[in-house]
Amino acid sequence: MQVLASLPGLNLFSSLPSNPRQNDTASSTPSPSPPIPIPKYPPPRHRNPHPPPPPSNPALSFPHRRSNYRKPVKKGVIQSDGERCVIVGENGVSYKLPGAPFEFQYSYSETPNAEPIAIREPAYLPFAPPTMPRPWTGKAPLKKSKKKIPLFDSFNPPPPDKKGVKFVEMPGPFPFGKYPREGRTREEILGEPLKRWEIKMLVKPLLSDNRQVNLGRDGLTHNMLDLIHTHWKRRRVCKIKCKGVPTVDMDNVCRHIEEKTGGKIIHRVGGVVYLFRGRNYNYRTRPQYPVMLWKPATPVYPKLIQEAPEGLTKAEADQFRKKGKALLPICKLAKNGVYDSLVKDVRDAFEGSPLVKIDCKGMHASDYKKIGAKLKELVPCVLLSFDDEQILMWRGREWKPMYGDTSTLLPAKANISRGIDNSAKSNDDSGPPDAKTVVSSPKMMSLWRRAIESSKALLLEEIALGPDALLEKVEEFEGMSLATEHSCEALVLSSEDGSSGSSSAEFEGGSYSEDFGDENDLYSDDETVDDEYYDDDSFEEVDSSIPLGSLPVDKIAERLRRESEMKSKRADP
């Protein structure tokens, strides 16, 4: 190998032959022939060519909500097909069908009060054929099952040993000796008002049950009417759970539920409503409504936020929006929450500040805009902006405080400034130099007024009192307040000399028994509930009208007082 490596012109790591010299024509080899050319095949033939698409129906090619389709509309009929027509009125877009008890809408409770100015799609009736210009877009019906499953209900009762059968609840409940009767009007179907023990019997099993109708951001929709009747087939009471935007105005939701379904709300706790179908309800003779096959597009309404709202100029509105950026929100709304106390919170917040902000981060833009529209009507207030997912409101120039003028309840030396508007005002020049400005909330002022009127608080006009003088005034006031509370004579049930009997303390209009009656009368089973909505967290009735001096503690104190008087008389000579 050493000898081979020493030879000149030898490369051990080269596996390729050496290139021939270019000027050597004798040793040159002919160039190889070109490779086989790639054949050019004809284009593939389509054995099953696609048929031309059928002509699309114009009803199916309706504009999308994000499109720029806007058709201005005015109040009145905008589309008609005989007796079936689409109407724009005070309740927005509604649909009129022949023989219907009322005009149908997609949502009955969440329709704005403002009239729509345009629609986002052509006016079609969202109901089933045959006279509808829009074609059917649903699925084909399912094939008939080979198994013949018998259907049983209370009208066609099954054999006694049959299992897995759901019964239809019969009309009722009825008092002893009364029977159901066929009713056509709402009053005839509801029958006599329910008594408290009947309400407790009907509602108590449903408190922890999850068989319910969920009412969301769209409120009471048209298809919920048929769903509620489906629940009423199996039970006398339908449980409806409300969440989201409709809970801002629960009275409006309850009113529409009773009007459209014909039932009666017997109990309400927060956003949960219990709807009674009526004593004489019959599922066979129930009102049947057509089902909406799709959700119509929401019309276009006027803008809620304006550059210069009512009562403000553009410069003032911009100044309020600038101040609102540094303002802390009074609360943060959770998604799909219950906002039944929101209106009261905003009204209370306006007592202390002309601007109020609500944090709505995490919610849909349509949700907090609907909430702002509801607050504008219910509070009322002026909407300024929805920036940064927050609702900024101004209380307006015509705002009036709820608690009135409460300056008469406080000493003249103390200057009360109410709200942010008057917080920077100084005291009167006539007052002493050491007088301090007292800032009190409207709620505290109302509590002060109530305490003074009920003789449970004392307003001291003389501020510079010593410890002894202050203690003397407090003891004197304590004795007066106790005398006011226990000024009524105690109800004596038995006397000390052994004579059994009962005496009642007489009042200005008569005796105790005449004014308050027997205890059994207060808890009688024949008492009916005539309130608008039976809203009570517990079903136990509590008597809050207890007369002064009739408590057991008062009786013991009266007896001890008499014993002490007897002992003092015996001790005296």
Backbone hydrogen bonds, N-H to C=O, Kabsch-Sander energy under -0.5 kcal/mol:
donor,donor_aa,acceptor,acceptor_aa,energy
5,A,1,M,-2.3
6,S,2,Q,-1.1
7,L,3,V,-0.6
7,L,4,L,-0.9
10,L,7,L,-0.9
12,L,10,L,-0.6
14,S,11,N,-0.7
15,S,13,F,-0.6
24,D,21,R,-0.9
25,T,23,N,-1.1
28,S,25,T,-0.6
41,Y,39,P,-0.9
47,R,45,R,-0.9
60,L,57,N,-1.2
61,S,57,N,-1.0
62,F,60,L,-0.8
67,S,64,H,-1.4
70,R,68,N,-0.6
71,K,119,I,-1.8
73,V,117,I,-1.4
76,G,88,V,-2.6
78,I,86,V,-2.4
79,Q,86,V,-1.2
81,D,84,R,-3.3
84,R,81,D,-1.5
85,C,83,E,-0.6
85,C,96,K,-1.8
86,V,79,Q,-3.3
87,I,94,S,-2.8
88,V,76,G,-2.6
89,G,87,I,-0.5
89,G,92,G,-2.4
92,G,89,G,-1.3
94,S,87,I,-2.9
94,S,92,G,-0.5
95,Y,104,F,-3.1
96,K,85,C,-2.6
97,L,95,Y,-0.5
100,A,97,L,-1.6
104,F,95,Y,-2.5
108,Y,220,L,-3.0
109,S,220,L,-0.5
117,I,300,V,-2.8
118,A,300,V,-1.2
119,I,71,K,-1.7
124,Y,122,P,-0.8
127,F,125,L,-1.0
149,I,147,K,-1.0
152,F,150,P,-0.5
153,D,156,N,-0.9
156,N,153,D,-0.5
162,K,159,P,-1.4
167,F,165,V,-0.6
169,E,233,K,-1.0
172,G,278,G,-0.5
172,G,279,R,-0.7
178,K,175,P,-1.9
183,G,280,N,-0.5
189,I,185,T,-1.9
190,L,186,R,-2.4
191,G,187,E,-2.0
196,R,527,E,-1.4
199,I,195,K,-2.3
200,K,196,R,-2.2
201,M,197,W,-1.8
202,L,198,E,-2.0
203,V,199,I,-2.5
204,K,200,K,-1.9
206,L,203,V,-1.4
207,L,203,V,-0.6
207,L,204,K,-1.0
209,D,206,L,-1.0
212,Q,210,N,-1.1
213,V,239,K,-2.5
214,N,212,Q,-0.5
215,L,213,V,-0.5
215,L,241,K,-3.0
216,G,214,N,-0.6
219,G,216,G,-1.8
221,T,219,G,-1.0
222,H,106,Y,-1.6
224,M,221,T,-0.6
225,L,222,H,-1.4
226,D,222,H,-0.6
227,L,223,N,-1.4
228,I,224,M,-2.5
229,H,225,L,-1.6
230,T,226,D,-1.6
231,H,227,L,-1.7
232,W,228,I,-2.2
233,K,229,H,-0.9
234,R,230,T,-0.6
234,R,231,H,-0.9
235,R,231,H,-1.9
238,C,275,L,-2.8
240,I,238,C,-0.5
240,I,273,V,-3.2
241,K,213,V,-2.5
242,C,240,I,-0.6
242,C,271,G,-3.2
243,K,215,L,-2.1
244,G,337,G,-3.0
247,T,244,G,-1.2
248,V,245,V,-1.8
249,D,246,P,-1.2
250,M,247,T,-0.6
253,V,249,D,-1.4
254,C,250,M,-2.6
255,R,251,D,-2.1
256,H,252,N,-2.0
257,I,253,V,-2.2
258,E,254,C,-2.2
259,E,255,R,-2.1
260,K,256,H,-2.4
261,T,257,I,-2.0
262,G,258,E,-1.6
264,K,276,F,-2.4
266,I,264,K,-0.6
266,I,274,Y,-2.0
267,H,274,Y,-1.0
268,R,534,Y,-1.1
269,V,272,V,-2.2
272,V,269,V,-2.2
273,V,240,I,-3.1
274,Y,267,H,-2.5
275,L,238,C,-2.9
275,L,273,V,-0.6
276,F,264,K,-3.5
276,F,274,Y,-0.6
277,R,236,R,-2.2
279,R,190,L,-1.6
280,N,189,I,-2.6
281,Y,278,G,-0.9
286,R,283,Y,-1.0
293,L,126,P,-2.2
294,W,126,P,-0.5
300,V,118,A,-3.0
301,Y,299,P,-0.5
306,Q,304,L,-0.5
312,L,309,P,-2.0
317,A,313,T,-2.5
318,D,314,K,-2.2
319,Q,315,A,-2.0
320,F,316,E,-2.3
321,R,317,A,-2.3
322,K,318,D,-1.9
323,K,319,Q,-2.0
324,G,320,F,-2.2
325,K,321,R,-0.8
325,K,322,K,-0.5
326,A,322,K,-0.5
326,A,323,K,-0.8
327,L,324,G,-0.7
330,I,357,K,-2.5
333,L,359,D,-2.7
337,G,334,A,-1.0
339,Y,337,G,-0.6
342,L,339,Y,-1.2
345,D,341,S,-1.9
346,V,342,L,-2.2
347,R,343,V,-2.1
348,D,344,K,-2.3
349,A,345,D,-2.0
350,F,346,V,-1.8
351,E,347,R,-0.6
351,E,348,D,-0.7
352,G,349,A,-1.2
353,S,349,A,-1.3
356,V,393,M,-2.0
358,I,391,I,-2.0
359,D,331,C,-2.4
360,C,389,E,-2.2
363,M,360,C,-1.7
368,Y,364,H,-1.9
369,K,365,A,-1.5
370,K,366,S,-1.7
371,I,367,D,-2.2
372,G,368,Y,-1.9
373,A,369,K,-2.0
374,K,370,K,-2.0
375,L,371,I,-2.5
376,K,372,G,-1.9
377,E,373,A,-1.0
378,L,374,K,-2.4
379,V,375,L,-2.2
381,C,376,K,-0.8
382,V,394,W,-3.1
384,L,392,L,-2.9
385,S,392,L,-1.1
389,E,386,F,-0.9
390,Q,387,D,-1.1
391,I,358,I,-2.3
392,L,385,S,-2.2
392,L,390,Q,-0.6
393,M,356,V,-2.7
393,M,391,I,-0.5
394,W,382,V,-2.8
395,R,354,P,-1.9
399,W,396,G,-0.7
406,T,404,G,-0.7
409,L,406,T,-1.1
410,L,407,S,-1.0
414,A,411,P,-0.7
415,N,413,K,-0.5
415,N,436,K,-0.6
416,I,414,A,-0.7
417,S,415,N,-0.5
417,S,438,V,-0.8
418,R,416,I,-0.6
419,G,417,S,-0.6
420,I,352,G,-0.9
422,N,418,R,-0.7
423,S,420,I,-0.7
425,K,422,N,-1.1
431,G,428,D,-0.7
435,A,432,P,-1.4
438,V,415,N,-1.2
438,V,436,K,-0.5
439,V,437,T,-0.6
440,S,438,V,-0.6
445,M,441,S,-1.9
446,S,442,P,-2.2
447,L,443,K,-1.9
448,W,444,M,-2.3
449,R,445,M,-2.4
450,R,446,S,-2.2
451,A,447,L,-2.4
452,I,448,W,-2.4
453,E,449,R,-2.3
454,S,450,R,-1.8
455,S,452,I,-1.3
456,K,451,A,-2.9
457,A,451,A,-0.9
460,L,458,L,-0.7
461,E,459,L,-0.6
463,I,461,E,-0.9
465,L,463,I,-2.0
470,L,466,G,-2.4
471,L,467,P,-2.3
472,E,468,D,-2.3
473,K,469,A,-2.0
474,V,470,L,-2.1
475,E,471,L,-2.3
476,E,472,E,-2.2
477,F,473,K,-2.5
478,E,474,V,-2.3
479,G,475,E,-2.0
480,M,476,E,-1.8
481,S,477,F,-2.5
482,L,478,E,-2.2
483,A,479,G,-2.0
484,T,480,M,-1.9
485,E,481,S,-2.1
486,H,482,L,-2.3
487,S,484,T,-0.8
492,V,490,A,-0.8
492,V,503,S,-0.5
493,L,491,L,-0.5
495,S,499,S,-1.2
498,G,495,S,-0.9
500,S,498,G,-0.5
501,G,493,L,-0.9
503,S,492,V,-1.8
507,F,510,G,-3.4
515,D,511,S,-1.6
516,F,512,Y,-2.3
517,G,512,Y,-0.5
517,G,513,S,-1.1
522,L,518,D,-1.1
523,Y,519,E,-1.0
524,S,521,D,-1.0
527,E,524,S,-0.9
529,V,194,L,-1.8
530,D,528,T,-0.7
535,D,533,Y,-1.6
536,D,534,Y,-0.8
541,E,539,F,-0.6
544,S,542,V,-0.7
546,I,544,S,-0.8
550,S,547,P,-1.4
555,K,551,L,-1.7
556,I,552,P,-2.2
557,A,553,V,-2.3
558,E,554,D,-2.2
559,R,555,K,-2.2
560,L,556,I,-2.5
561,R,557,A,-2.1
562,R,558,E,-2.1
563,E,559,R,-2.2
564,S,560,L,-2.4
565,E,561,R,-2.0
566,M,562,R,-2.3
567,K,563,E,-2.4
568,S,564,S,-2.2
569,K,565,E,-2.0
570,R,566,M,-2.2
571,A,567,K,-2.1
572,D,568,S,-1.5
